[in-house]
Amino acid sequence: MKMAIGLSLAISAVLLAGASKAADAPAVVTSIKPIHSLVSAIMQGIGTPELIVDGPASPHTYNLKPSDASALQSAKVIFWVGPGLEAFLEKPLESLGSGASIAELEDAPGLVKLKFREGGAFEPHGDGDEAEAGHKHEEAGHDHDTHAQDDHAHGEFDTHLWLDPMNAKAMAAQITTTLVAADPANALTYQANAKALDGKIDALDQEITGIIAPVKDRPFIVFHDAYQYFEHRYGVRVAGSITVSPENMPGAERVSEIHKKVADLSATCVFAEPQFEPRLVGVVIEGTNAKAGVLDPEAATLEAGPDLYFTMMRGIANSLKDCLSRES
């Protein structure tokens, strides 16, 4: 009887300790799935961050919901990329997030930032000095493109920063620093999780290099120009995009121009994205030898969580390999 009572008390103590730890976890809010994944990995064992742009939604077209506003107002820490990507958050953060520590991850030390390419129907030019700061990439071994055709409202650099794993590591370091400052009681756990995440990202980088190697010289067209960081890291050949910005669907002239580009460049694949109109890809490849595929750079189809970043990046690499390997 005494043993049963003792066991019961021990179990109760463990449950109370767990409840206390959960209660002590800071209220953390993240903007998009790739960032949520990195934050989730660093917070494992402490708490789970909230996610604003969930499900198949895109930050390019998202409208803030009342529940999002409530989460921002209650947050102790908020992570986002910055106004160039999540423009819908800029004003709400000024009013609703005034009581939180806000980390704008586009300012993380060590990031490589690449300037926007203004046109979707790319024309070749030399590599130039596109990286503003941080680590050096391997030489891509192909021309990049800057034919100015559409104005881009997002600023001076491409904000799809996470598509280079080295940028993901830089953002993870900033996430860790922010969480430690906001919640020093759990600093050792954050730092241990961050070290483990760093190693996993390095292994992922090597894995993707191997996946991409057999097909990296084959040109392809993407739905919108979101892949510069992946392109520069792994040397793949993005020949152009259907639209510069997914908020603005292309007109008939642009579609015709891309159709011609696909034929002229012998682009082997044209990739749609799950959040946006897939029929455009069918129009673009009609009458050519190109094949259709799907890339998901914002993880619209994936379940949020600490493993999402790795699933997303492997998915992009494998989708490229699968489509570019197919015989015409």
Phi and psi restraints in degrees (value plus and minus 20) as a CYANA .aco file:
   2 LYS   PHI     -83.6   -43.6
   2 LYS   PSI     -57.7   -17.7
   3 MET   PHI     -83.5   -43.5
   3 MET   PSI     -61.7   -21.7
   4 ALA   PHI     -84.0   -44.0
   4 ALA   PSI     -62.2   -22.2
   5 ILE   PHI     -84.4   -44.4
   5 ILE   PSI     -62.3   -22.3
   6 GLY   PHI     -82.8   -42.8
   6 GLY   PSI     -61.6   -21.6
   7 LEU   PHI     -83.9   -43.9
   7 LEU   PSI     -61.2   -21.2
   8 SER   PHI     -82.3   -42.3
   8 SER   PSI     -62.7   -22.7
   9 LEU   PHI     -85.0   -45.0
   9 LEU   PSI     -58.3   -18.3
  10 ALA   PHI     -84.9   -44.9
  10 ALA   PSI     -63.7   -23.7
  11 ILE   PHI     -82.6   -42.6
  11 ILE   PSI     -62.5   -22.5
  12 SER   PHI     -81.0   -41.0
  12 SER   PSI     -60.1   -20.1
  13 ALA   PHI     -84.2   -44.2
  13 ALA   PSI     -61.4   -21.4
  14 VAL   PHI     -83.5   -43.5
  14 VAL   PSI     -64.5   -24.5
  15 LEU   PHI     -83.7   -43.7
  15 LEU   PSI     -60.9   -20.9
  16 LEU   PHI     -85.8   -45.8
  16 LEU   PSI     -59.2   -19.2
  17 ALA   PHI     -83.9   -43.9
  17 ALA   PSI     -62.1   -22.1
  18 GLY   PHI     -83.3   -43.3
  18 GLY   PSI     -61.8   -21.8
  19 ALA   PHI     -84.6   -44.6
  19 ALA   PSI     -58.9   -18.9
  20 SER   PHI     -84.4   -44.4
  20 SER   PSI     -62.1   -22.1
  21 LYS   PHI     -83.7   -43.7
  21 LYS   PSI     -62.2   -22.2
  22 ALA   PHI     -83.6   -43.6
  22 ALA   PSI     -58.6   -18.6
  23 ALA   PHI     -87.0   -47.0
  23 ALA   PSI     -50.7   -10.7
  24 ASP   PHI    -100.6   -60.6
  24 ASP   PSI     -34.7     5.3
  25 ALA   PHI     -83.2   -43.2
  25 ALA   PSI     113.9   153.9
  26 PRO   PHI     -88.5   -48.5
  26 PRO   PSI     130.0   170.0
  27 ALA   PHI     -97.5   -57.5
  27 ALA   PSI      90.9   130.9
  28 VAL   PHI    -136.4   -96.4
  28 VAL   PSI     113.8   153.8
  29 VAL   PHI    -141.6  -101.6
  29 VAL   PSI     117.0   157.0
  30 THR   PHI    -142.2  -102.2
  30 THR   PSI     135.4   175.4
  31 SER   PHI    -103.9   -63.9
  31 SER   PSI     -75.9   -35.9
  32 ILE   PHI    -146.6  -106.6
  32 ILE   PSI     144.1   184.1
  33 LYS   PHI     -80.1   -40.1
  33 LYS   PSI     -65.4   -25.4
  34 PRO   PHI     -80.3   -40.3
  34 PRO   PSI     -58.6   -18.6
  35 ILE   PHI     -90.5   -50.5
  35 ILE   PSI     -62.4   -22.4
  36 HIS   PHI     -76.7   -36.7
  36 HIS   PSI     -58.7   -18.7
  37 SER   PHI     -83.7   -43.7
  37 SER   PSI     -66.4   -26.4
  38 LEU   PHI     -83.9   -43.9
  38 LEU   PSI     -63.7   -23.7
  39 VAL   PHI     -84.6   -44.6
  39 VAL   PSI     -61.4   -21.4
  40 SER   PHI     -79.2   -39.2
  40 SER   PSI     -62.0   -22.0
  41 ALA   PHI     -83.9   -43.9
  41 ALA   PSI     -59.1   -19.1
  42 ILE   PHI     -96.4   -56.4
  42 ILE   PSI     -45.8    -5.8
  43 MET   PHI    -112.5   -72.5
  43 MET   PSI     -17.7    22.3
  44 GLN   PHI     -76.7   -36.7
  44 GLN   PSI     112.7   152.7
  45 GLY   PHI      68.1   108.1
  45 GLY   PSI     -25.9    14.1
  46 ILE   PHI    -138.4   -98.4
  46 ILE   PSI     -68.9   -28.9
  47 GLY   PHI    -195.1  -155.1
  47 GLY   PSI     157.1   197.1
  48 THR   PHI    -141.2  -101.2
  48 THR   PSI     104.0   144.0
  49 PRO   PHI     -92.4   -52.4
  49 PRO   PSI     134.0   174.0
  50 GLU   PHI    -105.4   -65.4
  50 GLU   PSI     133.7   173.7
  51 LEU   PHI    -141.9  -101.9
  51 LEU   PSI     112.8   152.8
  52 ILE   PHI    -107.5   -67.5
  52 ILE   PSI     -80.0   -40.0
  53 VAL   PHI    -106.4   -66.4
  53 VAL   PSI      67.2   107.2
  54 ASP   PHI    -123.6   -83.6
  54 ASP   PSI     155.7   195.7
  55 GLY   PHI      41.2    81.2
  55 GLY   PSI    -167.5  -127.5
  56 PRO   PHI    -104.9   -64.9
  56 PRO   PSI     -13.2    26.8
  57 ALA   PHI     -86.3   -46.3
  57 ALA   PSI     137.6   177.6
  58 SER   PHI    -140.3  -100.3
  58 SER   PSI     121.1   161.1
  59 PRO   PHI     -83.8   -43.8
  59 PRO   PSI     -39.8     0.2
  60 HIS   PHI     -89.7   -49.7
  60 HIS   PSI     -45.4    -5.4
  61 THR   PHI    -149.5  -109.5
  61 THR   PSI      -5.8    34.2
  62 TYR   PHI     -98.6   -58.6
  62 TYR   PSI     123.7   163.7
  63 ASN   PHI    -136.7   -96.7
  63 ASN   PSI     109.0   149.0
  64 LEU   PHI     -83.0   -43.0
  64 LEU   PSI     115.0   155.0
  65 LYS   PHI    -119.1   -79.1
  65 LYS   PSI     141.3   181.3
  66 PRO   PHI     -76.6   -36.6
  66 PRO   PSI     -57.9   -17.9
  67 SER   PHI     -85.8   -45.8
  67 SER   PSI     -52.8   -12.8
  68 ASP   PHI     -86.5   -46.5
  68 ASP   PSI     -63.2   -23.2
  69 ALA   PHI     -81.2   -41.2
  69 ALA   PSI     -60.2   -20.2
  70 SER   PHI     -84.3   -44.3
  70 SER   PSI     -62.1   -22.1
  71 ALA   PHI     -83.4   -43.4
  71 ALA   PSI     -62.2   -22.2
  72 LEU   PHI     -82.7   -42.7
  72 LEU   PSI     -60.1   -20.1
  73 GLN   PHI     -86.7   -46.7
  73 GLN   PSI     -50.6   -10.6
  74 SER   PHI    -112.1   -72.1
  74 SER   PSI     -27.3    12.7
  75 ALA   PHI     -92.4   -52.4
  75 ALA   PSI     125.0   165.0
  76 LYS   PHI    -114.2   -74.2
  76 LYS   PSI     -52.2   -12.2
  77 VAL   PHI    -156.5  -116.5
  77 VAL   PSI     117.0   157.0
  78 ILE   PHI    -149.0  -109.0
  78 ILE   PSI     110.5   150.5
  79 PHE   PHI    -134.8   -94.8
  79 PHE   PSI     110.4   150.4
  80 TRP   PHI    -166.8  -126.8
  80 TRP   PSI     147.1   187.1
  81 VAL   PHI     -95.6   -55.6
  81 VAL   PSI     -72.0   -32.0
  82 GLY   PHI     132.5   172.5
  82 GLY   PSI     154.7   194.7
  83 PRO   PHI     -84.0   -44.0
  83 PRO   PSI     -40.9    -0.9
  84 GLY   PHI     -87.5   -47.5
  84 GLY   PSI     -43.7    -3.7
  85 LEU   PHI    -128.7   -88.7
  85 LEU   PSI     -74.4   -34.4
  86 GLU   PHI    -122.0   -82.0
  86 GLU   PSI      45.6    85.6
  87 ALA   PHI     -78.1   -38.1
  87 ALA   PSI     -50.5   -10.5
  88 PHE   PHI     -84.2   -44.2
  88 PHE   PSI     -36.8     3.2
  89 LEU   PHI    -114.5   -74.5
  89 LEU   PSI     -34.9     5.1
  90 GLU   PHI     -76.9   -36.9
  90 GLU   PSI     -73.1   -33.1
  91 LYS   PHI     -92.8   -52.8
  91 LYS   PSI     -63.3   -23.3
  92 PRO   PHI     -77.1   -37.1
  92 PRO   PSI     -55.2   -15.2
  93 LEU   PHI     -86.4   -46.4
  93 LEU   PSI     -52.8   -12.8
  94 GLU   PHI     -86.2   -46.2
  94 GLU   PSI     -55.9   -15.9
  95 SER   PHI    -117.0   -77.0
  95 SER   PSI     -70.0   -30.0
  96 LEU   PHI    -103.9   -63.9
  96 LEU   PSI     -49.1    -9.1
  97 GLY   PHI    -116.9   -76.9
  97 GLY   PSI      -1.3    38.7
  98 SER   PHI     -85.6   -45.6
  98 SER   PSI     -42.4    -2.4
  99 GLY   PHI    -113.4   -73.4
  99 GLY   PSI     -16.8    23.2
 100 ALA   PHI    -129.4   -89.4
 100 ALA   PSI     139.6   179.6
 101 SER   PHI    -103.5   -63.5
 101 SER   PSI      97.1   137.1
 102 ILE   PHI    -126.8   -86.8
 102 ILE   PSI     100.3   140.3
 103 ALA   PHI    -124.5   -84.5
 103 ALA   PSI      93.5   133.5
 104 GLU   PHI    -111.7   -71.7
 104 GLU   PSI      81.4   121.4
 105 LEU   PHI     -93.0   -53.0
 105 LEU   PSI     -33.4     6.6
 106 GLU   PHI     -88.1   -48.1
 106 GLU   PSI     -32.0     8.0
 107 ASP   PHI    -121.3   -81.3
 107 ASP   PSI     -11.3    28.7
 108 ALA   PHI     -81.5   -41.5
 108 ALA   PSI     115.3   155.3
 109 PRO   PHI     -79.8   -39.8
 109 PRO   PSI     120.7   160.7
 110 GLY   PHI      70.0   110.0
 110 GLY   PSI     -22.3    17.7
 111 LEU   PHI     -90.3   -50.3
 111 LEU   PSI     122.9   162.9
 112 VAL   PHI    -110.2   -70.2
 112 VAL   PSI     110.1   150.1
 113 LYS   PHI    -139.0   -99.0
 113 LYS   PSI     109.0   149.0
 114 LEU   PHI    -129.8   -89.8
 114 LEU   PSI     115.2   155.2
 115 LYS   PHI     -86.4   -46.4
 115 LYS   PSI     127.8   167.8
 116 PHE   PHI     -81.0   -41.0
 116 PHE   PSI     123.2   163.2
 117 ARG   PHI    -114.0   -74.0
 117 ARG   PSI     100.2   140.2
 118 GLU   PHI     -93.1   -53.1
 118 GLU   PSI     -44.2    -4.2
 119 GLY   PHI    -132.4   -92.4
 119 GLY   PSI     129.1   169.1
 120 GLY   PHI    -104.6   -64.6
 120 GLY   PSI     -54.2   -14.2
 121 ALA   PHI    -109.3   -69.3
 121 ALA   PSI      63.5   103.5
 122 PHE   PHI     -83.6   -43.6
 122 PHE   PSI     124.7   164.7
 123 GLU   PHI    -135.8   -95.8
 123 GLU   PSI     122.6   162.6
 124 PRO   PHI     -88.9   -48.9
 124 PRO   PSI     127.8   167.8
 125 HIS   PHI    -173.8  -133.8
 125 HIS   PSI     152.6   192.6
 126 GLY   PHI     -89.2   -49.2
 126 GLY   PSI     143.8   183.8
 127 ASP   PHI     -81.3   -41.3
 127 ASP   PSI     -69.2   -29.2
 128 GLY   PHI      49.4    89.4
 128 GLY   PSI    -191.1  -151.1
 129 ASP   PHI    -123.7   -83.7
 129 ASP   PSI      59.9    99.9
 130 GLU   PHI    -110.3   -70.3
 130 GLU   PSI     -43.3    -3.3
 131 ALA   PHI    -102.5   -62.5
 131 ALA   PSI     104.8   144.8
 132 GLU   PHI    -102.7   -62.7
 132 GLU   PSI     -53.8   -13.8
 133 ALA   PHI    -183.2  -143.2
 133 ALA   PSI     146.2   186.2
 134 GLY   PHI      73.8   113.8
 134 GLY   PSI    -173.8  -133.8
 135 HIS   PHI     -90.7   -50.7
 135 HIS   PSI     140.7   180.7
 136 LYS   PHI    -117.0   -77.0
 136 LYS   PSI     118.5   158.5
 137 HIS   PHI    -112.2   -72.2
 137 HIS   PSI     141.9   181.9
 138 GLU   PHI     -87.6   -47.6
 138 GLU   PSI     130.7   170.7
 139 GLU   PHI     -81.8   -41.8
 139 GLU   PSI     108.8   148.8
 140 ALA   PHI     -90.8   -50.8
 140 ALA   PSI     -49.8    -9.8
 141 GLY   PHI      59.2    99.2
 141 GLY   PSI       1.6    41.6
 142 HIS   PHI    -177.7  -137.7
 142 HIS   PSI     144.3   184.3
 143 ASP   PHI     -95.1   -55.1
 143 ASP   PSI     132.4   172.4
 144 HIS   PHI    -132.3   -92.3
 144 HIS   PSI     158.3   198.3
 145 ASP   PHI    -157.2  -117.2
 145 ASP   PSI     119.7   159.7
 146 THR   PHI    -161.7  -121.7
 146 THR   PSI       3.7    43.7
 147 HIS   PHI     -78.7   -38.7
 147 HIS   PSI      90.6   130.6
 148 ALA   PHI     -95.4   -55.4
 148 ALA   PSI     103.5   143.5
 149 GLN   PHI    -159.3  -119.3
 149 GLN   PSI     -60.6   -20.6
 150 ASP   PHI    -140.2  -100.2
 150 ASP   PSI     125.2   165.2
 151 ASP   PHI     -98.4   -58.4
 151 ASP   PSI     118.7   158.7
 152 HIS   PHI    -131.3   -91.3
 152 HIS   PSI     107.6   147.6
 153 ALA   PHI    -110.7   -70.7
 153 ALA   PSI     -15.3    24.7
 154 HIS   PHI    -108.2   -68.2
 154 HIS   PSI     -24.7    15.3
 155 GLY   PHI      96.4   136.4
 155 GLY   PSI    -181.6  -141.6
 156 GLU   PHI    -109.7   -69.7
 156 GLU   PSI     -40.8    -0.8
 157 PHE   PHI    -152.5  -112.5
 157 PHE   PSI     136.5   176.5
 158 ASP   PHI     -90.9   -50.9
 158 ASP   PSI     110.0   150.0
 159 THR   PHI    -118.4   -78.4
 159 THR   PSI     -11.7    28.3
 160 HIS   PHI    -103.6   -63.6
 160 HIS   PSI      33.5    73.5
 161 LEU   PHI     -83.5   -43.5
 161 LEU   PSI     -52.6   -12.6
 162 TRP   PHI     -88.1   -48.1
 162 TRP   PSI     -32.2     7.8
 163 LEU   PHI     -96.4   -56.4
 163 LEU   PSI     -20.8    19.2
 164 ASP   PHI    -128.1   -88.1
 164 ASP   PSI      96.8   136.8
 165 PRO   PHI     -76.8   -36.8
 165 PRO   PSI     -47.9    -7.9
 166 MET   PHI     -89.3   -49.3
 166 MET   PSI     -52.3   -12.3
 167 ASN   PHI     -88.9   -48.9
 167 ASN   PSI     -56.8   -16.8
 168 ALA   PHI     -80.7   -40.7
 168 ALA   PSI     -59.3   -19.3
 169 LYS   PHI     -84.6   -44.6
 169 LYS   PSI     -60.2   -20.2
 170 ALA   PHI     -84.4   -44.4
 170 ALA   PSI     -60.9   -20.9
 171 MET   PHI     -87.4   -47.4
 171 MET   PSI     -58.6   -18.6
 172 ALA   PHI     -82.4   -42.4
 172 ALA   PSI     -57.4   -17.4
 173 ALA   PHI     -83.6   -43.6
 173 ALA   PSI     -61.5   -21.5
 174 GLN   PHI     -88.3   -48.3
 174 GLN   PSI     -58.0   -18.0
 175 ILE   PHI     -79.7   -39.7
 175 ILE   PSI     -65.1   -25.1
 176 THR   PHI     -82.1   -42.1
 176 THR   PSI     -66.8   -26.8
 177 THR   PHI     -78.3   -38.3
 177 THR   PSI     -62.7   -22.7
 178 THR   PHI     -86.5   -46.5
 178 THR   PSI     -64.3   -24.3
 179 LEU   PHI     -87.0   -47.0
 179 LEU   PSI     -60.1   -20.1
 180 VAL   PHI     -82.6   -42.6
 180 VAL   PSI     -61.2   -21.2
 181 ALA   PHI     -86.3   -46.3
 181 ALA   PSI     -57.1   -17.1
 182 ALA   PHI    -100.6   -60.6
 182 ALA   PSI     -46.2    -6.2
 183 ASP   PHI    -162.6  -122.6
 183 ASP   PSI      47.2    87.2
 184 PRO   PHI     -81.9   -41.9
 184 PRO   PSI     -42.3    -2.3
 185 ALA   PHI     -82.3   -42.3
 185 ALA   PSI     -47.9    -7.9
 186 ASN   PHI    -127.4   -87.4
 186 ASN   PSI      -0.1    39.9
 187 ALA   PHI     -77.4   -37.4
 187 ALA   PSI     -63.4   -23.4
 188 LEU   PHI     -83.5   -43.5
 188 LEU   PSI     -57.7   -17.7
 189 THR   PHI     -87.7   -47.7
 189 THR   PSI     -65.4   -25.4
 190 TYR   PHI     -77.1   -37.1
 190 TYR   PSI     -65.4   -25.4
 191 GLN   PHI     -88.7   -48.7
 191 GLN   PSI     -58.7   -18.7
 192 ALA   PHI     -85.8   -45.8
 192 ALA   PSI     -63.1   -23.1
 193 ASN   PHI     -82.7   -42.7
 193 ASN   PSI     -59.7   -19.7
 194 ALA   PHI     -85.6   -45.6
 194 ALA   PSI     -58.8   -18.8
 195 LYS   PHI     -84.0   -44.0
 195 LYS   PSI     -62.8   -22.8
 196 ALA   PHI     -83.9   -43.9
 196 ALA   PSI     -61.7   -21.7
 197 LEU   PHI     -82.3   -42.3
 197 LEU   PSI     -61.2   -21.2
 198 ASP   PHI     -76.8   -36.8
 198 ASP   PSI     -65.9   -25.9
 199 GLY   PHI     -85.1   -45.1
 199 GLY   PSI     -59.2   -19.2
 200 LYS   PHI     -85.2   -45.2
 200 LYS   PSI     -57.8   -17.8
 201 ILE   PHI     -88.1   -48.1
 201 ILE   PSI     -59.5   -19.5
 202 ASP   PHI     -80.7   -40.7
 202 ASP   PSI     -63.0   -23.0
 203 ALA   PHI     -84.7   -44.7
 203 ALA   PSI     -59.8   -19.8
 204 LEU   PHI     -80.6   -40.6
 204 LEU   PSI     -63.3   -23.3
 205 ASP   PHI     -78.9   -38.9
 205 ASP   PSI     -64.8   -24.8
 206 GLN   PHI     -85.7   -45.7
 206 GLN   PSI     -59.4   -19.4
 207 GLU   PHI     -82.5   -42.5
 207 GLU   PSI     -66.1   -26.1
 208 ILE   PHI     -84.1   -44.1
 208 ILE   PSI     -59.9   -19.9
 209 THR   PHI     -75.0   -35.0
 209 THR   PSI     -62.5   -22.5
 210 GLY   PHI     -88.9   -48.9
 210 GLY   PSI     -58.8   -18.8
 211 ILE   PHI     -83.8   -43.8
 211 ILE   PSI     -63.3   -23.3
 212 ILE   PHI     -98.2   -58.2
 212 ILE   PSI     -48.7    -8.7
 213 ALA   PHI     -67.0   -27.0
 213 ALA   PSI     -64.4   -24.4
 214 PRO   PHI     -89.3   -49.3
 214 PRO   PSI     -37.8     2.2
 215 VAL   PHI    -144.8  -104.8
 215 VAL   PSI     -14.0    26.0
 216 LYS   PHI     -87.5   -47.5
 216 LYS   PSI     -37.3     2.7
 217 ASP   PHI    -111.2   -71.2
 217 ASP   PSI     -18.5    21.5
 218 ARG   PHI    -113.5   -73.5
 218 ARG   PSI     104.7   144.7
 219 PRO   PHI     -92.6   -52.6
 219 PRO   PSI     128.9   168.9
 220 PHE   PHI    -170.5  -130.5
 220 PHE   PSI     143.4   183.4
 221 ILE   PHI    -132.2   -92.2
 221 ILE   PSI     119.1   159.1
 222 VAL   PHI    -131.3   -91.3
 222 VAL   PSI     144.0   184.0
 223 PHE   PHI     -87.8   -47.8
 223 PHE   PSI     -72.2   -32.2
 224 HIS   PHI    -156.1  -116.1
 224 HIS   PSI     138.8   178.8
 225 ASP   PHI     -97.4   -57.4
 225 ASP   PSI      53.7    93.7
 226 ALA   PHI    -130.8   -90.8
 226 ALA   PSI     -16.1    23.9
 227 TYR   PHI    -133.7   -93.7
 227 TYR   PSI      -5.7    34.3
 228 GLN   PHI     -75.6   -35.6
 228 GLN   PSI     -61.0   -21.0
 229 TYR   PHI     -89.0   -49.0
 229 TYR   PSI     -60.7   -20.7
 230 PHE   PHI     -83.9   -43.9
 230 PHE   PSI     -61.8   -21.8
 231 GLU   PHI     -80.8   -40.8
 231 GLU   PSI     -67.4   -27.4
 232 HIS   PHI     -90.0   -50.0
 232 HIS   PSI     -54.2   -14.2
 233 ARG   PHI     -91.0   -51.0
 233 ARG   PSI     -60.4   -20.4
 234 TYR   PHI    -133.3   -93.3
 234 TYR   PSI     -21.7    18.3
 235 GLY   PHI      53.0    93.0
 235 GLY   PSI       2.9    42.9
 236 VAL   PHI     -95.1   -55.1
 236 VAL   PSI     144.0   184.0
 237 ARG   PHI    -129.5   -89.5
 237 ARG   PSI      63.2   103.2
 238 VAL   PHI     -97.3   -57.3
 238 VAL   PSI      96.3   136.3
 239 ALA   PHI    -111.4   -71.4
 239 ALA   PSI     -33.3     6.7
 240 GLY   PHI     145.0   185.0
 240 GLY   PSI     155.9   195.9
 241 SER   PHI    -153.3  -113.3
 241 SER   PSI     131.8   171.8
 242 ILE   PHI     -88.2   -48.2
 242 ILE   PSI     -59.9   -19.9
 243 THR   PHI    -158.9  -118.9
 243 THR   PSI     129.8   169.8
 244 VAL   PHI     -93.5   -53.5
 244 VAL   PSI     -65.6   -25.6
 245 SER   PHI    -149.9  -109.9
 245 SER   PSI     108.1   148.1
 246 PRO   PHI     -89.2   -49.2
 246 PRO   PSI     -30.2     9.8
 247 GLU   PHI     -89.3   -49.3
 247 GLU   PSI     -44.6    -4.6
 248 ASN   PHI    -135.5   -95.5
 248 ASN   PSI      84.4   124.4
 249 MET   PHI     -89.9   -49.9
 249 MET   PSI     121.8   161.8
 250 PRO   PHI     -91.7   -51.7
 250 PRO   PSI     129.4   169.4
 251 GLY   PHI    -105.2   -65.2
 251 GLY   PSI    -198.8  -158.8
 252 ALA   PHI     -81.3   -41.3
 252 ALA   PSI     -57.4   -17.4
 253 GLU   PHI     -83.7   -43.7
 253 GLU   PSI     -64.4   -24.4
 254 ARG   PHI     -83.9   -43.9
 254 ARG   PSI     -63.8   -23.8
 255 VAL   PHI     -81.7   -41.7
 255 VAL   PSI     -61.8   -21.8
 256 SER   PHI     -83.3   -43.3
 256 SER   PSI     -60.3   -20.3
 257 GLU   PHI     -84.5   -44.5
 257 GLU   PSI     -63.3   -23.3
 258 ILE   PHI     -87.8   -47.8
 258 ILE   PSI     -57.3   -17.3
 259 HIS   PHI     -77.2   -37.2
 259 HIS   PSI     -64.1   -24.1
 260 LYS   PHI     -86.3   -46.3
 260 LYS   PSI     -60.1   -20.1
 261 LYS   PHI     -81.9   -41.9
 261 LYS   PSI     -61.1   -21.1
 262 VAL   PHI     -79.5   -39.5
 262 VAL   PSI     -64.7   -24.7
 263 ALA   PHI     -88.7   -48.7
 263 ALA   PSI     -64.4   -24.4
 264 ASP   PHI     -86.2   -46.2
 264 ASP   PSI     -59.0   -19.0
 265 LEU   PHI    -108.9   -68.9
 265 LEU   PSI     -24.0    16.0
 266 SER   PHI      33.2    73.2
 266 SER   PSI      21.9    61.9
 267 ALA   PHI     -80.5   -40.5
 267 ALA   PSI     109.5   149.5
 268 THR   PHI    -102.6   -62.6
 268 THR   PSI     -44.4    -4.4
 269 CYS   PHI    -165.2  -125.2
 269 CYS   PSI     129.3   169.3
 270 VAL   PHI    -144.8  -104.8
 270 VAL   PSI     106.7   146.7
 271 PHE   PHI    -127.4   -87.4
 271 PHE   PSI     108.4   148.4
 272 ALA   PHI    -106.9   -66.9
 272 ALA   PSI     155.0   195.0
 273 GLU   PHI    -147.0  -107.0
 273 GLU   PSI     124.6   164.6
 274 PRO   PHI     -84.6   -44.6
 274 PRO   PSI     -43.7    -3.7
 275 GLN   PHI    -103.0   -63.0
 275 GLN   PSI     -34.9     5.1
 276 PHE   PHI    -140.4  -100.4
 276 PHE   PSI     149.1   189.1
 277 GLU   PHI     -78.4   -38.4
 277 GLU   PSI      88.7   128.7
 278 PRO   PHI     -96.7   -56.7
 278 PRO   PSI     -38.8     1.2
 279 ARG   PHI     -83.6   -43.6
 279 ARG   PSI     -47.3    -7.3
 280 LEU   PHI     -79.1   -39.1
 280 LEU   PSI     -56.6   -16.6
 281 VAL   PHI     -84.2   -44.2
 281 VAL   PSI     -60.8   -20.8
 282 GLY   PHI     -79.9   -39.9
 282 GLY   PSI     -60.0   -20.0
 283 VAL   PHI     -86.1   -46.1
 283 VAL   PSI     -62.2   -22.2
 284 VAL   PHI     -86.1   -46.1
 284 VAL   PSI     -56.2   -16.2
 285 ILE   PHI    -113.4   -73.4
 285 ILE   PSI     -25.6    14.4
 286 GLU   PHI     -78.0   -38.0
 286 GLU   PSI     108.8   148.8
 287 GLY   PHI      60.5   100.5
 287 GLY   PSI     -15.6    24.4
 288 THR   PHI    -134.0   -94.0
 288 THR   PSI     156.4   196.4
 289 ASN   PHI    -110.9   -70.9
 289 ASN   PSI     -17.1    22.9
 290 ALA   PHI     -92.2   -52.2
 290 ALA   PSI     133.4   173.4
 291 LYS   PHI    -132.4   -92.4
 291 LYS   PSI     141.9   181.9
 292 ALA   PHI    -123.2   -83.2
 292 ALA   PSI     124.7   164.7
 293 GLY   PHI    -163.8  -123.8
 293 GLY   PSI    -199.3  -159.3
 294 VAL   PHI    -153.0  -113.0
 294 VAL   PSI     112.9   152.9
 295 LEU   PHI    -140.4  -100.4
 295 LEU   PSI     127.5   167.5
 296 ASP   PHI    -149.2  -109.2
 296 ASP   PSI      55.2    95.2
 297 PRO   PHI     -92.0   -52.0
 297 PRO   PSI     -35.1     4.9
 298 GLU   PHI    -132.9   -92.9
 298 GLU   PSI      -9.5    30.5
 299 ALA   PHI      40.5    80.5
 299 ALA   PSI      18.4    58.4
 300 ALA   PHI     -81.1   -41.1
 300 ALA   PSI     -53.1   -13.1
 301 THR   PHI    -114.3   -74.3
 301 THR   PSI     -19.8    20.2
 302 LEU   PHI    -123.2   -83.2
 302 LEU   PSI     133.1   173.1
 303 GLU   PHI    -100.1   -60.1
 303 GLU   PSI     112.1   152.1
 304 ALA   PHI     -83.2   -43.2
 304 ALA   PSI     127.8   167.8
 305 GLY   PHI     134.7   174.7
 305 GLY   PSI     157.6   197.6
 306 PRO   PHI     -84.7   -44.7
 306 PRO   PSI     -42.9    -2.9
 307 ASP   PHI    -109.4   -69.4
 307 ASP   PSI     -28.8    11.2
 308 LEU   PHI     -78.4   -38.4
 308 LEU   PSI     -63.5   -23.5
 309 TYR   PHI     -76.5   -36.5
 309 TYR   PSI     -63.3   -23.3
 310 PHE   PHI     -90.2   -50.2
 310 PHE   PSI     -60.8   -20.8
 311 THR   PHI     -83.4   -43.4
 311 THR   PSI     -62.4   -22.4
 312 MET   PHI     -82.3   -42.3
 312 MET   PSI     -68.9   -28.9
 313 MET   PHI     -86.8   -46.8
 313 MET   PSI     -61.5   -21.5
 314 ARG   PHI     -83.6   -43.6
 314 ARG   PSI     -57.3   -17.3
 315 GLY   PHI     -82.2   -42.2
 315 GLY   PSI     -62.4   -22.4
 316 ILE   PHI     -82.7   -42.7
 316 ILE   PSI     -67.7   -27.7
 317 ALA   PHI     -81.8   -41.8
 317 ALA   PSI     -65.4   -25.4
 318 ASN   PHI     -90.0   -50.0
 318 ASN   PSI     -55.8   -15.8
 319 SER   PHI     -83.4   -43.4
 319 SER   PSI     -62.1   -22.1
 320 LEU   PHI     -82.1   -42.1
 320 LEU   PSI     -68.6   -28.6
 321 LYS   PHI     -81.2   -41.2
 321 LYS   PSI     -64.6   -24.6
 322 ASP   PHI     -82.6   -42.6
 322 ASP   PSI     -67.4   -27.4
 323 CYS   PHI     -92.6   -52.6
 323 CYS   PSI     -63.8   -23.8
 324 LEU   PHI     -91.8   -51.8
 324 LEU   PSI     -35.7     4.3
 325 SER   PHI    -107.8   -67.8
 325 SER   PSI     -35.1     4.9
 326 ARG   PHI     -87.8   -47.8
 326 ARG   PSI     122.4   162.4
 327 GLU   PHI     -95.0   -55.0
 327 GLU   PSI     124.0   164.0
